Amino acid sequence: MATFIDRKTVEKIAREYAELVKKEMNIEKVYLYGSYAKGNYTSESDIDIAVIM
């Protein structure tokens, strides 16, 4: 059974992830895309993050 995560929590996790990775790599941008970015996510959705270096 999948655990449901609301969009606000996903955005917080993405920001924290970006800050952590920035310490190790030269990152220009981090984007949240897919169903969470569009707002049509379900309990089965994954979290799509693009990292631009």
PDB file of N, H, CA, C and O in Angstrom:
ATOM      1  N   MET A   1       0.841  -1.185   0.000  1.00  0.00           N
ATOM      2  CA  MET A   1       0.000   0.000   0.000  1.00  0.00           C
ATOM      3  C   MET A   1       0.885   1.248   0.000  1.00  0.00           C
ATOM      4  O   MET A   1       1.816   1.350   0.799  1.00  0.00           O
ATOM      5  N   ALA A   2       0.603   2.176  -0.877  1.00  0.00           N
ATOM      6  H   ALA A   2      -0.153   2.094  -1.526  1.00  0.00           H
ATOM      7  CA  ALA A   2       1.373   3.411  -1.003  1.00  0.00           C
ATOM      8  C   ALA A   2       0.981   4.403   0.086  1.00  0.00           C
ATOM      9  O   ALA A   2      -0.152   4.408   0.568  1.00  0.00           O
ATOM     10  N   THR A   3       1.945   5.246   0.462  1.00  0.00           N
ATOM     11  H   THR A   3       2.866   5.242   0.071  1.00  0.00           H
ATOM     12  CA  THR A   3       1.687   6.307   1.427  1.00  0.00           C
ATOM     13  C   THR A   3       1.408   7.593   0.666  1.00  0.00           C
ATOM     14  O   THR A   3       2.175   7.963  -0.224  1.00  0.00           O
ATOM     15  N   PHE A   4       0.328   8.276   1.000  1.00  0.00           N
ATOM     16  H   PHE A   4      -0.295   7.975   1.723  1.00  0.00           H
ATOM     17  CA  PHE A   4      -0.045   9.518   0.326  1.00  0.00           C
ATOM     18  C   PHE A   4       0.721  10.681   0.936  1.00  0.00           C
ATOM     19  O   PHE A   4       0.769  10.826   2.157  1.00  0.00           O
ATOM     20  N   ILE A   5       1.318  11.506   0.089  1.00  0.00           N
ATOM     21  H   ILE A   5       1.279  11.388  -0.903  1.00  0.00           H
ATOM     22  CA  ILE A   5       2.037  12.703   0.526  1.00  0.00           C
ATOM     23  C   ILE A   5       1.405  13.898  -0.178  1.00  0.00           C
ATOM     24  O   ILE A   5       1.280  13.901  -1.402  1.00  0.00           O
ATOM     25  N   ASP A   6       1.011  14.905   0.580  1.00  0.00           N
ATOM     26  H   ASP A   6       1.113  14.903   1.575  1.00  0.00           H
ATOM     27  CA  ASP A   6       0.382  16.076  -0.030  1.00  0.00           C
ATOM     28  C   ASP A   6       1.427  16.937  -0.743  1.00  0.00           C
ATOM     29  O   ASP A   6       2.626  16.819  -0.492  1.00  0.00           O
ATOM     30  N   ARG A   7       0.947  17.799  -1.634  1.00  0.00           N
ATOM     31  H   ARG A   7      -0.027  17.894  -1.838  1.00  0.00           H
ATOM     32  CA  ARG A   7       1.832  18.606  -2.472  1.00  0.00           C
ATOM     33  C   ARG A   7       2.750  19.513  -1.653  1.00  0.00           C
ATOM     34  O   ARG A   7       3.923  19.659  -1.997  1.00  0.00           O
ATOM     35  N   LYS A   8       2.254  20.114  -0.599  1.00  0.00           N
ATOM     36  H   LYS A   8       1.301  19.995  -0.320  1.00  0.00           H
ATOM     37  CA  LYS A   8       3.069  21.003   0.232  1.00  0.00           C
ATOM     38  C   LYS A   8       4.266  20.242   0.819  1.00  0.00           C
ATOM     39  O   LYS A   8       5.377  20.770   0.859  1.00  0.00           O
ATOM     40  N   THR A   9       4.041  19.030   1.263  1.00  0.00           N
ATOM     41  H   THR A   9       3.138  18.602   1.230  1.00  0.00           H
ATOM     42  CA  THR A   9       5.123  18.209   1.806  1.00  0.00           C
ATOM     43  C   THR A   9       6.114  17.835   0.719  1.00  0.00           C
ATOM     44  O   THR A   9       7.323  17.847   0.953  1.00  0.00           O
ATOM     45  N   VAL A  10       5.620  17.502  -0.467  1.00  0.00           N
ATOM     46  H   VAL A  10       4.638  17.492  -0.657  1.00  0.00           H
ATOM     47  CA  VAL A  10       6.504  17.162  -1.588  1.00  0.00           C
ATOM     48  C   VAL A  10       7.391  18.349  -1.941  1.00  0.00           C
ATOM     49  O   VAL A  10       8.589  18.176  -2.164  1.00  0.00           O
ATOM     50  N   GLU A  11       6.827  19.544  -1.995  1.00  0.00           N
ATOM     51  H   GLU A  11       5.854  19.685  -1.814  1.00  0.00           H
ATOM     52  CA  GLU A  11       7.617  20.738  -2.302  1.00  0.00           C
ATOM     53  C   GLU A  11       8.683  20.971  -1.232  1.00  0.00           C
ATOM     54  O   GLU A  11       9.804  21.361  -1.557  1.00  0.00           O
ATOM     55  N   LYS A  12       8.353  20.741   0.023  1.00  0.00           N
ATOM     56  H   LYS A  12       7.442  20.424   0.287  1.00  0.00           H
ATOM     57  CA  LYS A  12       9.314  20.898   1.121  1.00  0.00           C
ATOM     58  C   LYS A  12      10.452  19.890   0.973  1.00  0.00           C
ATOM     59  O   LYS A  12      11.620  20.244   1.129  1.00  0.00           O
ATOM     60  N   ILE A  13      10.114  18.645   0.676  1.00  0.00           N
ATOM     61  H   ILE A  13       9.164  18.357   0.550  1.00  0.00           H
ATOM     62  CA  ILE A  13      11.123  17.601   0.481  1.00  0.00           C
ATOM     63  C   ILE A  13      12.022  17.952  -0.700  1.00  0.00           C
ATOM     64  O   ILE A  13      13.238  17.779  -0.620  1.00  0.00           O
ATOM     65  N   ALA A  14      11.442  18.441  -1.797  1.00  0.00           N
ATOM     66  H   ALA A  14      10.454  18.582  -1.863  1.00  0.00           H
ATOM     67  CA  ALA A  14      12.218  18.816  -2.981  1.00  0.00           C
ATOM     68  C   ALA A  14      13.192  19.945  -2.661  1.00  0.00           C
ATOM     69  O   ALA A  14      14.343  19.907  -3.095  1.00  0.00           O
ATOM     70  N   ARG A  15      12.743  20.948  -1.907  1.00  0.00           N
ATOM     71  H   ARG A  15      11.808  20.979  -1.554  1.00  0.00           H
ATOM     72  CA  ARG A  15      13.637  22.054  -1.522  1.00  0.00           C
ATOM     73  C   ARG A  15      14.779  21.555  -0.640  1.00  0.00           C
ATOM     74  O   ARG A  15      15.931  21.941  -0.838  1.00  0.00           O
ATOM     75  N   GLU A  16      14.466  20.706   0.322  1.00  0.00           N
ATOM     76  H   GLU A  16      13.530  20.392   0.482  1.00  0.00           H
ATOM     77  CA  GLU A  16      15.496  20.158   1.207  1.00  0.00           C
ATOM     78  C   GLU A  16      16.493  19.309   0.424  1.00  0.00           C
ATOM     79  O   GLU A  16      17.697  19.366   0.671  1.00  0.00           O
ATOM     80  N   TYR A  17      15.986  18.526  -0.516  1.00  0.00           N
ATOM     81  H   TYR A  17      15.008  18.479  -0.717  1.00  0.00           H
ATOM     82  CA  TYR A  17      16.845  17.702  -1.366  1.00  0.00           C
ATOM     83  C   TYR A  17      17.784  18.584  -2.187  1.00  0.00           C
ATOM     84  O   TYR A  17      18.980  18.309  -2.285  1.00  0.00           O
ATOM     85  N   ALA A  18      17.237  19.636  -2.770  1.00  0.00           N
ATOM     86  H   ALA A  18      16.266  19.860  -2.691  1.00  0.00           H
ATOM     87  CA  ALA A  18      18.037  20.548  -3.591  1.00  0.00           C
ATOM     88  C   ALA A  18      19.153  21.180  -2.764  1.00  0.00           C
ATOM     89  O   ALA A  18      20.290  21.266  -3.228  1.00  0.00           O
ATOM     90  N   GLU A  19      18.849  21.619  -1.561  1.00  0.00           N
ATOM     91  H   GLU A  19      17.925  21.550  -1.184  1.00  0.00           H
ATOM     92  CA  GLU A  19      19.863  22.230  -0.699  1.00  0.00           C
ATOM     93  C   GLU A  19      20.955  21.228  -0.345  1.00  0.00           C
ATOM     94  O   GLU A  19      22.134  21.580  -0.319  1.00  0.00           O
ATOM     95  N   LEU A  20      20.577  19.998  -0.076  1.00  0.00           N
ATOM     96  H   LEU A  20      19.619  19.712  -0.097  1.00  0.00           H
ATOM     97  CA  LEU A  20      21.546  18.959   0.252  1.00  0.00           C
ATOM     98  C   LEU A  20      22.466  18.670  -0.931  1.00  0.00           C
ATOM     99  O   LEU A  20      23.683  18.578  -0.768  1.00  0.00           O
ATOM    100  N   VAL A  21      21.888  18.529  -2.114  1.00  0.00           N
ATOM    101  H   VAL A  21      20.899  18.604  -2.247  1.00  0.00           H
ATOM    102  CA  VAL A  21      22.666  18.217  -3.309  1.00  0.00           C
ATOM    103  C   VAL A  21      23.548  19.399  -3.712  1.00  0.00           C
ATOM    104  O   VAL A  21      24.658  19.194  -4.205  1.00  0.00           O
ATOM    105  N   LYS A  22      23.077  20.629  -3.512  1.00  0.00           N
ATOM    106  H   LYS A  22      22.176  20.795  -3.112  1.00  0.00           H
ATOM    107  CA  LYS A  22      23.862  21.818  -3.861  1.00  0.00           C
ATOM    108  C   LYS A  22      25.199  21.847  -3.136  1.00  0.00           C
ATOM    109  O   LYS A  22      26.173  22.392  -3.653  1.00  0.00           O
ATOM    110  N   LYS A  23      25.252  21.272  -1.955  1.00  0.00           N
ATOM    111  H   LYS A  23      24.461  20.828  -1.534  1.00  0.00           H
ATOM    112  CA  LYS A  23      26.493  21.245  -1.180  1.00  0.00           C
ATOM    113  C   LYS A  23      27.555  20.382  -1.842  1.00  0.00           C
ATOM    114  O   LYS A  23      28.749  20.585  -1.619  1.00  0.00           O
ATOM    115  N   GLU A  24      27.129  19.415  -2.657  1.00  0.00           N
ATOM    116  H   GLU A  24      26.160  19.250  -2.838  1.00  0.00           H
ATOM    117  CA  GLU A  24      28.040  18.471  -3.291  1.00  0.00           C
ATOM    118  C   GLU A  24      28.257  18.733  -4.780  1.00  0.00           C
ATOM    119  O   GLU A  24      29.274  18.318  -5.336  1.00  0.00           O
ATOM    120  N   MET A  25      27.318  19.413  -5.429  1.00  0.00           N
ATOM    121  H   MET A  25      26.491  19.749  -4.977  1.00  0.00           H
ATOM    122  CA  MET A  25      27.380  19.592  -6.881  1.00  0.00           C
ATOM    123  C   MET A  25      27.030  21.024  -7.262  1.00  0.00           C
ATOM    124  O   MET A  25      26.417  21.758  -6.487  1.00  0.00           O
ATOM    125  N   ASN A  26      27.428  21.407  -8.468  1.00  0.00           N
ATOM    126  H   ASN A  26      27.926  20.810  -9.098  1.00  0.00           H
ATOM    127  CA  ASN A  26      27.116  22.732  -8.989  1.00  0.00           C
ATOM    128  C   ASN A  26      25.758  22.675  -9.698  1.00  0.00           C
ATOM    129  O   ASN A  26      25.680  22.317 -10.873  1.00  0.00           O
ATOM    130  N   ILE A  27      24.701  23.027  -8.981  1.00  0.00           N
ATOM    131  H   ILE A  27      24.764  23.318  -8.027  1.00  0.00           H
ATOM    132  CA  ILE A  27      23.342  22.934  -9.514  1.00  0.00           C
ATOM    133  C   ILE A  27      22.800  24.321  -9.821  1.00  0.00           C
ATOM    134  O   ILE A  27      22.920  25.241  -9.011  1.00  0.00           O
ATOM    135  N   GLU A  28      22.201  24.464 -11.005  1.00  0.00           N
ATOM    136  H   GLU A  28      22.103  23.717 -11.663  1.00  0.00           H
ATOM    137  CA  GLU A  28      21.576  25.732 -11.385  1.00  0.00           C
ATOM    138  C   GLU A  28      20.119  25.794 -10.956  1.00  0.00           C
ATOM    139  O   GLU A  28      19.686  26.791 -10.379  1.00  0.00           O
ATOM    140  N   LYS A  29      19.361  24.746 -11.229  1.00  0.00           N
ATOM    141  H   LYS A  29      19.712  23.935 -11.698  1.00  0.00           H
ATOM    142  CA  LYS A  29      17.919  24.740 -10.946  1.00  0.00           C
ATOM    143  C   LYS A  29      17.464  23.336 -10.572  1.00  0.00           C
ATOM    144  O   LYS A  29      18.070  22.339 -10.964  1.00  0.00           O
ATOM    145  N   VAL A  30      16.387  23.285  -9.808  1.00  0.00           N
ATOM    146  H   VAL A  30      15.894  24.095  -9.490  1.00  0.00           H
ATOM    147  CA  VAL A  30      15.703  22.029  -9.507  1.00  0.00           C
ATOM    148  C   VAL A  30      14.223  22.257  -9.782  1.00  0.00           C
ATOM    149  O   VAL A  30      13.630  23.218  -9.292  1.00  0.00           O
ATOM    150  N   TYR A  31      13.631  21.360 -10.575  1.00  0.00           N
ATOM    151  H   TYR A  31      14.113  20.579 -10.974  1.00  0.00           H
ATOM    152  CA  TYR A  31      12.223  21.496 -10.950  1.00  0.00           C
ATOM    153  C   TYR A  31      11.421  20.294 -10.465  1.00  0.00           C
ATOM    154  O   TYR A  31      11.867  19.150 -10.553  1.00  0.00           O
ATOM    155  N   LEU A  32      10.240  20.578  -9.957  1.00  0.00           N
ATOM    156  H   LEU A  32       9.878  21.507  -9.885  1.00  0.00           H
ATOM    157  CA  LEU A  32       9.254  19.550  -9.664  1.00  0.00           C
ATOM    158  C   LEU A  32       8.339  19.490 -10.885  1.00  0.00           C
ATOM    159  O   LEU A  32       7.801  20.516 -11.302  1.00  0.00           O
ATOM    160  N   TYR A  33       8.155  18.303 -11.462  1.00  0.00           N
ATOM    161  H   TYR A  33       8.591  17.469 -11.123  1.00  0.00           H
ATOM    162  CA  TYR A  33       7.282  18.177 -12.628  1.00  0.00           C
ATOM    163  C   TYR A  33       6.411  16.932 -12.477  1.00  0.00           C
ATOM    164  O   TYR A  33       6.510  16.220 -11.478  1.00  0.00           O
ATOM    165  N   GLY A  34       5.584  16.680 -13.437  1.00  0.00           N
ATOM    166  H   GLY A  34       5.504  17.258 -14.249  1.00  0.00           H
ATOM    167  CA  GLY A  34       4.714  15.513 -13.393  1.00  0.00           C
ATOM    168  C   GLY A  34       3.429  15.785 -12.634  1.00  0.00           C
ATOM    169  O   GLY A  34       2.982  16.928 -12.530  1.00  0.00           O
ATOM    170  N   SER A  35       2.842  14.723 -12.105  1.00  0.00           N
ATOM    171  H   SER A  35       3.205  13.795 -12.190  1.00  0.00           H
ATOM    172  CA  SER A  35       1.513  14.838 -11.495  1.00  0.00           C
ATOM    173  C   SER A  35       1.483  15.743 -10.268  1.00  0.00           C
ATOM    174  O   SER A  35       0.488  16.433 -10.047  1.00  0.00           O
ATOM    175  N   TYR A  36       2.547  15.758  -9.465  1.00  0.00           N
ATOM    176  H   TYR A  36       3.355  15.197  -9.644  1.00  0.00           H
ATOM    177  CA  TYR A  36       2.544  16.653  -8.299  1.00  0.00           C
ATOM    178  C   TYR A  36       2.602  18.111  -8.729  1.00  0.00           C
ATOM    179  O   TYR A  36       1.937  18.956  -8.129  1.00  0.00           O
ATOM    180  N   ALA A  37       3.379  18.418  -9.746  1.00  0.00           N
ATOM    181  H   ALA A  37       3.920  17.732 -10.233  1.00  0.00           H
ATOM    182  CA  ALA A  37       3.457  19.799 -10.238  1.00  0.00           C
ATOM    183  C   ALA A  37       2.130  20.235 -10.861  1.00  0.00           C
ATOM    184  O   ALA A  37       1.727  21.391 -10.731  1.00  0.00           O
ATOM    185  N   LYS A  38       1.460  19.308 -11.533  1.00  0.00           N
ATOM    186  H   LYS A  38       1.787  18.369 -11.638  1.00  0.00           H
ATOM    187  CA  LYS A  38       0.184  19.622 -12.187  1.00  0.00           C
ATOM    188  C   LYS A  38      -0.988  19.629 -11.209  1.00  0.00           C
ATOM    189  O   LYS A  38      -2.033  20.216 -11.488  1.00  0.00           O
ATOM    190  N   GLY A  39      -0.808  18.976 -10.067  1.00  0.00           N
ATOM    191  H   GLY A  39       0.041  18.499  -9.841  1.00  0.00           H
ATOM    192  CA  GLY A  39      -1.879  18.921  -9.079  1.00  0.00           C
ATOM    193  C   GLY A  39      -2.849  17.771  -9.267  1.00  0.00           C
ATOM    194  O   GLY A  39      -3.900  17.737  -8.627  1.00  0.00           O
ATOM    195  N   ASN A  40      -2.509  16.815 -10.146  1.00  0.00           N
ATOM    196  H   ASN A  40      -1.656  16.842 -10.666  1.00  0.00           H
ATOM    197  CA  ASN A  40      -3.414  15.682 -10.367  1.00  0.00           C
ATOM    198  C   ASN A  40      -2.802  14.365  -9.864  1.00  0.00           C
ATOM    199  O   ASN A  40      -2.987  13.313 -10.477  1.00  0.00           O
ATOM    200  N   TYR A  41      -2.087  14.434  -8.763  1.00  0.00           N
ATOM    201  H   TYR A  41      -1.937  15.288  -8.265  1.00  0.00           H
ATOM    202  CA  TYR A  41      -1.432  13.274  -8.178  1.00  0.00           C
ATOM    203  C   TYR A  41      -2.435  12.391  -7.427  1.00  0.00           C
ATOM    204  O   TYR A  41      -3.513  12.834  -7.032  1.00  0.00           O
ATOM    205  N   THR A  42      -2.042  11.141  -7.248  1.00  0.00           N
ATOM    206  H   THR A  42      -1.166  10.782  -7.569  1.00  0.00           H
ATOM    207  CA  THR A  42      -2.843  10.175  -6.487  1.00  0.00           C
ATOM    208  C   THR A  42      -1.926   9.505  -5.461  1.00  0.00           C
ATOM    209  O   THR A  42      -0.736   9.815  -5.389  1.00  0.00           O
ATOM    210  N   SER A  43      -2.471   8.605  -4.684  1.00  0.00           N
ATOM    211  H   SER A  43      -3.437   8.353  -4.742  1.00  0.00           H
ATOM    212  CA  SER A  43      -1.660   7.880  -3.700  1.00  0.00           C
ATOM    213  C   SER A  43      -0.635   6.970  -4.369  1.00  0.00           C
ATOM    214  O   SER A  43       0.298   6.515  -3.708  1.00  0.00           O
ATOM    215  N   GLU A  44      -0.785   6.698  -5.650  1.00  0.00           N
ATOM    216  H   GLU A  44      -1.543   7.068  -6.187  1.00  0.00           H
ATOM    217  CA  GLU A  44       0.147   5.852  -6.396  1.00  0.00           C
ATOM    218  C   GLU A  44       1.200   6.660  -7.159  1.00  0.00           C
ATOM    219  O   GLU A  44       2.076   6.071  -7.792  1.00  0.00           O
ATOM    220  N   SER A  45       1.136   7.981  -7.113  1.00  0.00           N
ATOM    221  H   SER A  45       0.424   8.459  -6.599  1.00  0.00           H
ATOM    222  CA  SER A  45       2.052   8.835  -7.878  1.00  0.00           C
ATOM    223  C   SER A  45       3.455   8.813  -7.293  1.00  0.00           C
ATOM    224  O   SER A  45       3.646   8.712  -6.081  1.00  0.00           O
ATOM    225  N   ASP A  46       4.437   8.912  -8.195  1.00  0.00           N
ATOM    226  H   ASP A  46       4.281   8.994  -9.180  1.00  0.00           H
ATOM    227  CA  ASP A  46       5.809   9.099  -7.745  1.00  0.00           C
ATOM    228  C   ASP A  46       6.115  10.593  -7.768  1.00  0.00           C
ATOM    229  O   ASP A  46       5.281  11.400  -8.180  1.00  0.00           O
ATOM    230  N   ILE A  47       7.311  10.952  -7.325  1.00  0.00           N
ATOM    231  H   ILE A  47       7.988  10.297  -6.990  1.00  0.00           H
ATOM    232  CA  ILE A  47       7.714  12.358  -7.283  1.00  0.00           C
ATOM    233  C   ILE A  47       8.773  12.558  -8.357  1.00  0.00           C
ATOM    234  O   ILE A  47       9.830  11.928  -8.319  1.00  0.00           O
ATOM    235  N   ASP A  48       8.489  13.439  -9.319  1.00  0.00           N
ATOM    236  H   ASP A  48       7.631  13.951  -9.350  1.00  0.00           H
ATOM    237  CA  ASP A  48       9.393  13.694 -10.439  1.00  0.00           C
ATOM    238  C   ASP A  48      10.161  14.983 -10.184  1.00  0.00           C
ATOM    239  O   ASP A  48       9.567  16.051 -10.030  1.00  0.00           O
ATOM    240  N   ILE A  49      11.496  14.875 -10.142  1.00  0.00           N
ATOM    241  H   ILE A  49      11.979  14.008 -10.268  1.00  0.00           H
ATOM    242  CA  ILE A  49      12.355  16.035  -9.906  1.00  0.00           C
ATOM    243  C   ILE A  49      13.429  16.056 -10.985  1.00  0.00           C
ATOM    244  O   ILE A  49      14.086  15.043 -11.228  1.00  0.00           O
ATOM    245  N   ALA A  50      13.611  17.203 -11.634  1.00  0.00           N
ATOM    246  H   ALA A  50      13.077  18.025 -11.437  1.00  0.00           H
ATOM    247  CA  ALA A  50      14.672  17.393 -12.619  1.00  0.00           C
ATOM    248  C   ALA A  50      15.727  18.309 -12.015  1.00  0.00           C
ATOM    249  O   ALA A  50      15.402  19.340 -11.426  1.00  0.00           O
ATOM    250  N   VAL A  51      16.989  17.928 -12.165  1.00  0.00           N
ATOM    251  H   VAL A  51      17.253  17.090 -12.644  1.00  0.00           H
ATOM    252  CA  VAL A  51      18.102  18.718 -11.644  1.00  0.00           C
ATOM    253  C   VAL A  51      18.915  19.222 -12.828  1.00  0.00           C
ATOM    254  O   VAL A  51      19.398  18.426 -13.633  1.00  0.00           O
ATOM    255  N   ILE A  52      19.069  20.544 -12.942  1.00  0.00           N
ATOM    256  H   ILE A  52      18.677  21.191 -12.288  1.00  0.00           H
ATOM    257  CA  ILE A  52      19.831  21.164 -14.029  1.00  0.00           C
ATOM    258  C   ILE A  52      21.193  21.578 -13.489  1.00  0.00           C
ATOM    259  O   ILE A  52      21.293  22.327 -12.518  1.00  0.00           O
ATOM    260  N   MET A  53      22.240  21.076 -14.139  1.00  0.00           N
ATOM    261  H   MET A  53      22.159  20.467 -14.928  1.00  0.00           H
ATOM    262  CA  MET A  53      23.604  21.376 -13.696  1.00  0.00           C
ATOM    263  C   MET A  53      24.306  22.248 -14.702  1.00  0.00           C
ATOM    264  O   MET A  53      25.466  22.608 -14.505  1.00  0.00           O
TER     265      MET A  53
END
